[in-house]
Amino acid sequence: MKKTTVTLVGIVILSVGIVAAWSVPQAEDPAVLLRAAIEKEEVDGNLDAAIEQYKRIIKIAGANRAVAAQALLRLGGCYEKRGPQEARQTYEQLIRDYGEQSKEVAAARQRLAALTAGAPARARDSRLTIRRVPDLDMYAKPSPDGRYLAFTDWKSGNLTIRDVATGATRALTKDGAFGEASRYAEFSAWSNNSRKIACTWTVQDVKEVRSELRIRIVSLEADTAAETITIPGARWVEPLEWSPDGSRILCAYGAPGAGSALALVATAGGAVTRLDLTVDWVQHQFTQGGEAILYSASADGESGPRDLFLRNLKTGTTTAVIEHPGDDLLVGVLPGTDWLLFASDRRGHLDLWAVPFRDGKADGQPLLVKQGLGRFYPLGFTSDGRYYYATLSATDDVFLADFDPNTGRVTGEARKLATRWDGVSGGPSFSPDGGSLAYVVKRSPMPIPTGVFDSLVVQSLKDPAADPVVVGFEEFGLAFVHAPCWLAGGNTIVLGGERDHPPEKALYRVDLPSLRRTRIYSPAGGRSFAGFECSSDGSSIYVRLITPGSEDAAGRLEQVVRIDVAGRNEKEVFRAPQGQAISSYRGALSPDGRTLAIATKLDRYRRALLVVPSEGGAPRQILEFRQQSGGGVAHTWTPDGRSILYVQWPENRVSLLRSVRADGTDAAPETIFQWTGQFFGLTFHPNGRQLAFTGRPNFSTSSEVWVIENLREELRILAPTRKRP
């Protein structure tokens, strides 16, 4: 029901214990070059030559991340001899991008601490006050005049406002509802005069497979009819920012097929002007006159760290405002000042920074305003200088549970897999011999969206003390990766990957131990890749595809096709009936590989569980059930192939793992495990006695709202020689 319409930039993390020399010619061996660079630095005393050599090593190191980290540490030491600024940036890059290289990271942290200790100290207390705003979540939005907080009342679905001074609330919409026919508000944006709100308005009918999302403009004035705006062909839409004169709304939307895009929508008449800007971060801001937009985007236009840019809407020219090797995320211009605030991980974690902003350019050096933003989600400023934001508490982790094949039940409590990626791991898959576990993790500091990952990890279960192998996908420009599965033999992993610029969903393979990564399949003909499953014999991959229909979803086709491991020889094995959708990310193959289990969506709540021959043939329905959450269905086979397990999400936030006979007998499904929260991505160990899954104790939008006050006073103290603010 709730979602975050923001794309991510993946951070590349490659092997820590395996040297993949295939990516570098022998004459350019990074280890050999490193020894030569150290000799230039320490023996010859040629600092300039050593610096250039270290830079070259970092550039060509490829999968040899250990050598790259050593080169970064040595490069930081060279820079220290010239001054602290470049040294700090180099150490911060090492900490941010090479976190698995523990020895070098520890040394970099020590050097940063020494540099900080040698810098002038701030011998004063901060003037900032930070307090929690109770009973609100990430869907809240402050009015520019600071009088109200808009939010979704999740009991009624209505867009509601709270008076900040009195706490009184008032529903601005009256037709919100949850039930057989649901209508509710989600993301919102205030007009600059604080008299109107644009929100995402979602309409779901129990008989409809898909939801309808539109923009609804609501006035604070009584007896004023709401206005509705749509973007033709958009899969979803979210209002971001009103223009200063109130004539246009900047919106993010789901472009037809795949990917996200931006458009300016006229508030009078609904005319849509599509922009060639990327959606790399949720925050955008019009300049005071409305002639330009501030935003964050990858500097390389693909998957690199974000910088801040200014797009002139009249001329179409783009100007870089802040450029740095770290990730920089727009917060916005503090009202009544010329301070531009942004979040940056240049010190190894997200902090709040400020820089003077004049004539469309940064005018001076950034100042650190607040340390440690954490997993924050921007909400907005008020005219008196308060800043509201949300902190996200949702976590994803790999869990393991014992399974008794004799009783067909999970025994004991599920336990979290011990990893260094606490709260940001998922998609487990056991190797064919059971000796390793592949899963995906999020290494990027980007706080949103939750539940997405950017790197692959292979962890030994035989030797828990061994360093895990970590693989990233920078050369493919992937924003995130998901759902790894093993091919027979245990030397190849297949996983899905998505990039945003240009948008594409595809399958990739990783060969072990070389870590060679290859793109093997992306559907043609306007179809979208939506999930996959590897066959047990390693000869085939079953892929879920979607072919969009017309703007009203008529003619939409959902199917499962089989391809070989090279991504060729496509053959359809299942096609969803007209008006239905496939309700599972991946089909589940029986242990003998002869039968595919697929969940379909009959309407908003009703789900059907089907079995179909893996070679193709007539499907057979074995169960119809109600998915009260309205979400998809995670399922798998029991190791003996007699039953299918599926996850049912009731309304009370306790998920049930249910078992049903695969032969379609009349035996009623039974609950074999229950878990508070959500769990999905089920997979069995080859011995049939252990079940792994992705567990999410809190829902993806679990969050708290906070407000920072006294920002103007804090900045006056930080920059006392400035006349403003």
N, C-alpha and C positions, 0 to 999 in steps of 0.2 A: 504494500500500500504506500509506504513512504519510500522515498529514494533521494539520492543526491546526484544531481546532474552535472557532475564535474569529472573531467578526465585527469589522469595522473601521468607523470613522467617517471618511467622506471629508472632505477639506479643499477648500474652494472656491477655485479659481484661475481668474480670468477673463481677458479679453483684455488684452494689454499694449500693443497698437498700434492697436486699433480701438475707437473710441468708439461704444458701442451706446446711443444716446440714446433708442431706442424704449422702454426700461424706465423712463424718468423723464419726467414732463411737462415741457414747455419752461419753464414758470414755475419749475420746481425744478431747473434746470440746475446740476449740482454745481460746474462750473467757475466759473459766475457767483457762486454762493454762497461759494466759496472766496475769491474776490477780496474779497467783502464782509466775510468773517470776518477776513481779514488786515488790512483797513482798521480794523475794530473793535479788533483787538489792537494795531496799531502806530500808528495815527493817533489814535483815540479813547482808547486806553489802557484800554478796558473789557474786562478779562481775563475776567470771568464770562460776559459775552455772547459773547465769542470762543470760549470753551470749549464752550458750548452749541451754537454754530453749527458748530464743527468736528465735534462728536459727530453732529449732524444730517447733515452731509455724508457722514460715514462710513457712516451707516445707509442713506442713499438712493442712494449712488453707483452701485450695481448693477454693470454691466460696466465702468464707468469707474474702473478700479483705480488708474490713475496719479494721479487726483485724490484718491481715498481714501487712498493712501499719503502724499501731500503733506499731507492734513488730519491724518493720524495723527502725522506728524513735527512739524507746528505745534502739535498738541495736547500732545505730549510736552514741547515747549518751554514752553508755558504752565504745565504742571504743575511743571516744574523751578523755577519762580518761587515755588511754594508748598511744595515739599518733594520728596525724591527717590523716595518709594515709588510714587506714581501715575505719575511720569515713567518709572521703570524698567518698570513693567507695560505702559505704552503703547509704549515702544520695543521691548520684547520681542514684543508683539503684531504690530508692523510687521515685524520680522525673521521671525517665524514664519509669518505669513499672506500676506505680500507679497514673497516672496523674489525674484520676477522684476523688481521695481522696484529695480534695482541702485543707483541714485543715492541714493534715500531710505534704503535698507537700510544703505548704507555710512555715511551720516550718523548713522543710529540707532545703529550699532555704535560710532561715535566718541563719541556722547553717553553710551552705556552705560559705555564704558571710562572716561570722565571721571568719571561718577558713582561707579564702583567705586573709582577711584583716590582719590576724596575720602572714601571710607568707611574705617572702622578696619581695619587690616590684620591678618591672622592670621600673626603672626611666630612660626611654629612649624612643625615637621614633622608630617605626619599620622601617627597611630598605626596606621592601617589597613594590613593586608597583604593582597595579592590574588595568588593563585597559581592556575595551571591544574591541573585534575584530568585526568590523561591517559586516553585510550582510552574516553571516555564521550561521549554526545551529549545532545540536549535531552530524551530520554526517561528520563534519570536522575532519581532522587528520593532525598533524604537522609532517613534515619529521624529522628524527633524526638529520640531519645536520642543521635544523632550517631555511632552505632556502625557503621551500614551505609549503603551507597548501592545502591538498587534500580535495575536497568536491564534493557533487552531485549538478550539475546544474539542478534545478527542472523545468527549462523551456524546456531543451532538454533531460534530463535524463543521460547525459554524465558524466563520471568521469572527473573532472577538477582540475587543480592545480593553485594556486595563488602564485606569487612571493612575499614573505613577504617584501622585500626591495622596489620593484617598484610598486606593486599592479597589475601587468600585469597577465592575466589569459590565460591558454591554455588547451583545451580539449584533454584528452589522449585517449578517445574513440570517435568514429565518428558515431556509429550506434545507439545511444540512441534515444528514441522516446516515445511520449505519444499519445495515440489515439486508433484506432481499434486494432493495434498490438503494445504493449508497451514493451520497453526494457530500463532498467535503473539501475544505480549503487546505492548501499546503503552503508552499513558499510565497512570500509576499514582498511588496516594495511600496513605500510611501511616496506620494507626490511631494515636491519641495515645500508646498504651502501647508502640508500636514492635513489636508482636507479630503484626500482620496487615497485609496489603497488598491493596488492591482495584486491579485493573487492567482496562483494556479488553482483551478476549480476542476476537481475530478468527479466524473459521473460513471457509476458502475451499476449495471442492471444484472440481476441474478441470471438472466437468460443469455446475457452477452458474454462471450469468451474474453473480449478485450475491453479495456477502459477507454473512455473519451476524456481527453484533457484539453482545457482551454484557458484563456486568460479572462478573469472576471474583474471588472473595475467597480468598486463599491465606494460610495460617498459617506462621509460622517454626517451629512445633513439628513434629517429625517424625511421620509416620503420621497426619496430620490431613487429612481429605478436603477438597478445595476446594469452595466454594459458588458457585453461579451465580445471578445476578440479571439480569432483563431489564426494560426499560421498553416496554410494549406500544405498537406503532406507531412506535417510534423508528427513524430511518434510521441513526443512529450514536449512541454513548453514550461518555461519558468521565467517570471519577470525579475530583472536584476536591478534596474535603475531608471528613474524618470529623468528626462531632460529638464534643465532648469526652468524652461518656460511651460512645461507640462504638455507639450504637443506630441512627444514621442516617448516610448518605453523601450529600453534596451532589453531584449529577451534572449535567453539561451533556449535552444530547442534541439530535439533529436532529428537530425536530417534523415530523409528517406533512405532506407537501406542500412546505414551504419554511421556512426560518428556523431559529433555535436557541432553546432554552428551558432552564430549570433545574427540577430536581425533587429532593426529598428522598426517598431510598429506604431503607426499613427493612432493617437487616442481618439481622433475624430475620423471615422470611416474605416479604420483598420488596415490602411495600406501598409504593405510589408516591404522594407528595403533590406535585403540580405547583405551582410558584411563578410568580407574575406578575412575575418579575425578568428583566431583559434580560441577554444574554451579550455585553457590550461589552469584556470583558477577561478573561483566563484566570484571574487570581488572585481568590479569595474566601477569607474567613476567618471562622470562628465566633468570637464573643466567648468569654471564659473560661468562662462558665456555659452556653454553648450556646443562649442565648435569643435571640441576634441574629446577623446576618451582615453583615460589612463587605464592600463591593464598589465597583467603579467603574462609572459609567454616564454617558451623555450628560445634561447638565443639562436640556436641552430635550426629552428623551425621544425625539429623532429622530437628528440627525446632528451636533450641536454637540460641542465639547470635553468630555471627561469630568471629573467631579468625584468625590469620595469620599462614599459614603452608608452609613448604618446602617439595616438593616431589622429591626425587632422581629418575631420569628416568632409571638409570642403575640397581639399587638395588631394586627399588620399595618401599623403606622405606619413611615414612612420619615423619617429625619433626615439633613440634609446635614452632613457632618463637615468637608470641605474644599471651598471654593468659590473658583475663580480663573479668569480668562479663558483661561489655558493649559490644556493637557491634563494631567490628574493621574491616575496609574495606581497602584492599590494594590500595595504590596509586602508589608506585614503588620506586626503588632505584634511588636517584638523580644522574644523570651522573657525573662522575669525582669525586665522593665522596663515602664514605661508610655509608651514611645516608639513612635509610629506612623510607619513608614517608607513612603515613596511615591516614585515616579518622576514627574518633571514637566519639561515643555519650556518653562517660564516664562522661562527665560533664552535661548531660541532652540534648545536641544537638550536631550535627556533627561539629567537629573542625578538623583542620589539625595538625597532630603530627609527630614527627620524633624521631627515635631511632638509635643508632649506630648498624651497621649490619656487623659482621665479622665471617668468617668461618661458614656461614650458621646459625648463631645464633644472637639474640639480645644481645648487649653488653653494658648494662647500662640502665638508666631510660629514659622513653620517655619525650620529651620536647614539650610543646605547641608552635606551630609555627604560626598558624592563627586561630582566633576564627570565628565561623559562616560560614561554607561552604554552608549551605542551601541545596536545592535540586540539588546537583551537579551530573554531569555525566563525568567520566574521559576520556580525549582525549589523553594525553601523554606528555612526556618530549622532549626537544631538548638538543643537546650535550652541549650547553652553559648554561644550567640550567634553562631555562624557562619551565613553566608548563602550559599547556592549558587544560581547562575544560569547560563544558557547564553548564548553569543553566536552569532548566526546569520550564516553566511557565504554563503548562497545569493544569487545575483544574477540579475536578468533584464535583458537589454539587446536593443535592435534591432541586428541585423547585416545587412550587405549582401554579396552574393556575385555574381560575374560568371557569366553563363550563355551558353554557345555554342549557338545554335539549330541550327547545322549538325550538331554531334555529339550534341546533347541532353545535355550534361554541364556541371556546374559547373566553372569553371576558377579556379585560384589559391586563395588563402586567403580565408575570410570575414573581413570587417573590421567593427568595431563603429562604429555611427553616433555621431558626436560630438554629445553633448547635455549640458545642465547637470544632467540627471537620471541620473547614472551609477549603474548597478546597479538601477534601478527604472523601466524602460521596457519596453514590449512592444506586441504587436498591431499591427504596421505595415500600412498600406494606402496605395497610391499613388493620387493623384488621376487622373481620366481622361486629362488631358493630360500626366501625368508630372511636372508642375512642382512638386508639393507632396507631402509625406508626412504622413499622419495616424497618430498612435499614442497610446497611453495611458501615463500616468506615475503614480507614487505620490508625492504631496506631503505626506501626513500623516506625522508623526513616529512613529506607531505602528510598533513593530518587527515585529509579526506580524499576520496571516499573511503569508508571503512570496508573491510571484507574483500579487498583486492590486493594482489601481490605482484612483485616485480622480478623475483629471482627464484631459481630452482635450487633445492638443497638435497643432497644424497647423504644420509647418515647411516653409519654402520650400527647394526644391532648386536653384532657379535663382539665388537670392541667399543663399548660406549665412550671410552676415553679418547678414541681417535677423533681428530678434527674432521668435521663434516666437509664435504666437497660442495662448493657454492658456485652456481653458474648464472651469469647475467646475459642479457640479450641486447646490448647497446647498439651493435652494428645493424640490427633490424629495426631500431627505433620503436621498440615495443613499450607501450604504456603499462601493460600488465600481462601476466601469464597465469595459467590455471590448469587444474586437473591432470597432473602427470599420470601416465600409465606405462608399464613396462612391456616390452616385446620379449618373446621367448628367448631364453639364453641369458638374459639379465645384462646384456651389454648395450642396450638402447632404451631410451626413454622418449616417449612422445608426449607433447603437451600443447595446449592451445595458447596462442598469443594474440594480443590486440594492439594495434597502433592507431594513432589519431591523425597523423599528418603524413600522407593521406590516410583516411580511415580504411582499415582492413582487419579482418579476422582470419587467422590461418593456423595450420598445424605445423609444428616444428619438431625435429628429432635431435636428440643429444646422444652422441656416441661416447661410450665409456671404454677405456679411461682417457681417451684423447680429448674429450670435451668438445669435439667438433660439433657445431650446430648448423643445421640445415633446414631451410623452409621447404616443406614437402607438399603442401596442399592449401589452396585457397579456392573456394568455389567460384565458378564463372557464371555469366548470364544473369547478373543482378541478384544472385542468391546470397544469403547471409549464413555464415557458419555459426551454429548455436550450441554445439556440444559434440562429444565423441566418446567412444569406448574402444579399447584394444581387444582383439580376439585372444583367447587363451593360448592358441598355438602360434601366435605372433605373425600370422600371415596376412591379417586383414585389420582394418580400422573401420568402425561403424560411425558415421557422421550424421548429426542432425542438421538439416538445412531448412531455411525459410526463404520462400520466394514472395516478396511483397505483392499485394494486389493493388487495387485502386485506393484512392484516398479514404474511402469509407470501409476499407479492409476487405471488401468483396474480392473474391478470386485469390486470396492469400493461400499459399500452398506450404504445408509443413510435411517433411518427409525424412526418412532415414535411408542413407545410401551406404553401400560398402565399397571401400577402396583398398588397394593393396598398400603395402608399407612405403612404397615410393610415391604414393599419391595419385596413382593411375587406375584405370579399369573400373570406373565408377558404375555401380549397379544399384538400382532402387530395390530395397527390401521391405519398406513400409511407407504408406502414405496416409496421413490423418484424414478422416472423413471431412467433407466440406462443412465448415462451421465449427470444427473442433481444432484444438491446438495440442501440441505435445507438451506435457506438463512436467517433464523431467529433463535435466541438463544432458544426461547421457542415458542411453538404453543400457540395461544390465544383461550381460550374457550369462547363460547357465554355465556351470563348471565344465560340462562336456562340449560347450561351444555350439550346440545345436539349436538353442532357443534364445530369443531375445525378449526380454520383458520391457514393456513401454507403458508409461502412464500418460493418459490423455485428459484434457480439460473439456468437460461436457458443457459446463457453464461456470459462473463465478465460483461456486463452491463444490460442485459435483465433479468427482474424478473417477476415471475408469482405469483398471489395471489389465493390460492385455499381454498375451504371449503370441509370438509370431516366429515361424521358422527363420533361422539366421540366414538361410539362402534365399528367403523371400517366400511369400505364400499368404494364405488367408489368416488374418489375426483371429484370436479367440479371447473373448472377455472372460476373466475369471473373478472379477470383483468390481463393484461400484461402491464408493464411499464418499464421505463428505470431508473436505479439507476446510475447516472453519476459518483458517487464516486467509483463505483465498490464494495461497501461494503454491509453489511447485511441489513435486513429490520426489524425495530421495528414496532410492530402493536398491536392493541387491539380492542375490540368491544365497541361500544357506549352502555350506560346503558340500552337503550331500545331494544338492539339486532338487530336493523334494518340495521346498517351500521358498517363497519370496518374502523378504522383509521390506517393509515400507514405513516411512515416518509420517505420522499424523500429528498435525499441529492444532490442538484445540484452542479455545479462547483464553484459558486460564494460565497460559505461558508454560505449561508442562507438556513437553513433546513425548509422544508415545511411539515406541518401536513395535510394530505389529507384524505378525506372521500369518501368512495365508498359504494354503496348499496350492502348489503350482499346477496340479492336475485338474483343478476346478471342481473338486468334490464339495459337498455341501457343508463341510466343517467350517464353523464360524472362525473368523480371524481372532487371534488371541494376542494380548499384550505381553511381550517378553522383556521389556525394559522401558523405563521412563526417566526423563531428564529435565531438570528445570532450565528453560531457555530453548534455544534452537540447536539442532544438530543435523548434519547432512554429510555427503561425500563418504558413504559407507564402503569399506573394503575389508576383506578377510585376509588373515595371514594364511600362507599355504598349508599350515598344519591344521587349519580349521578351528583353532581354539582361541583365537584372538581377533577382535574386531577393532578397527581403527576408524575414526571419523573426525570431522571438523566440528568443534563445539563452540557455541556462542552463548554464554550465560545471559548476556544482556542483548536486547534487540539492537539493530544496526543504527538506530537513531537515538539511543539512550544518551542523554546529554544534560548538562546544567548550564544556566545562563549566569554570566558575571558582568559586572560593570567596573571600568576603571575611571576614577575621578581625579581631578586636579592635574590633568595633563598639561594645561597651559602653564600653570605655576611651576611644574617640574621642568618644563623646557626653558622657562625664563632663568632658572637656576643653572641648568646645564650649559646655557649659552648666554652668560650675563652681559657680554659686550654687544649683543644684538639689540636693535631697537624694537624688533618685533619677535614674538607676539607680545 
